[in-house]
C-alpha cells in the first residue's frame, strides 16, 4: 500500500497543465477549520498561498499566518517549561542520581530538540522536498471534474465514503488506498462516479529488509521494516488515479477525502520488496477518467491498463 507520497502541493501546476479552476472557497473552509479540526497540511501547500492574490487567497494567507503564530507561541511556551525541567533535573543529579531526575533529563532533552526542530520548520522560508510529502490523514490538492471543468479541491488522504459513520476511519484505517481488485466491491459507490487525479513525484512504502523466502537456513539476520522511496527514473510527475467522496455529517460537518488506486507492482518494485503500486494514468486519458460512465466500467479499466509504465528507481530513506 502507498502509505505516503510526495505530491505537487502548488495548485498552479494544475492550472498550467490542465487549465484547472481552483475551489478557493473549499481551501478557505479547510484553513478556517484547521485550528479546531487539527487538519494536517503540508508546508508546501501553505507556501502556495505566500503570494496570495484575490480576497479568498488573501484570507487563506492570513489564516495561515495566524495559525503559525499560534503554533510558535505554543512551542515557545513549552520550550520554557522543558528548559526549566531540564535545569531542575541537572541540579538534582548533581546532588543525587534518582530515576525521576534521570527520566526528566531524558524527556526534557528530547522535547527541547523536537520543539526547536518544529520551530525551525515553521520559520524556514525555503521549501524542502519533505514539505510536499503527505501521509494518511493529511490534505492535498486533488483535481476532479465539476460541471465539465477541471477543478482543484483540498482533500484528506484517507477516504471516508458518503453515508458511512465517522468511526469508519478507525474501523478501516487502510482506506487511503483502493485496491483495483475491490473497485466493484468495497469502492462501488465511488468507482464509475467520483474520480480524481493527484500529481505526485514519488511514493513511499514500508518493506522488509530480509524476506523469509529468500533467507538461507540458519541465517541469523533479523527482519526489519525500512522505508523505500520510489521515483520514476524519468523524473516526470505521475498523474495518480484516485477515487474521492464528499461526506456530510449529522451536524453539518463536511469532509472531502480521497484514496489512491493501487495494483500489482512492476518487477522492480516487487523485487525491492513491495507487492502494490499506484497507477499513473496517461495525460491523454485524464478527461475520460475524471468524467466516468458507470455503465461502461470496461472503459475505465482500459484507462488503468493503458497506464504510464516508468521504471521506478528506489532508495532507502529515514
Beta strands, then each sheet from edge to edge (+ up, - down):
strand 1: 4-7
strand 2: 21-22
strand 3: 40-41
strand 4: 133-135
strand 5: 138-146
strand 6: 149-157
strand 7: 177-179
strand 8: 195-208
strand 9: 225-232
strand 10: 238-248
strand 11: 254-263
strand 12: 277-278
strand 13: 312-317
sheet 1: 2+ 6+ 11+ 10- 8+ 1- 4+
sheet 2: 2+ 6+ 5- 3-
sheet 3: 2+ 6+ 11+ 7+
sheet 4: 2+ 6+ 11+ 12-
sheet 5: 2+ 6+ 11+ 10- 8+ 9- 13+
end
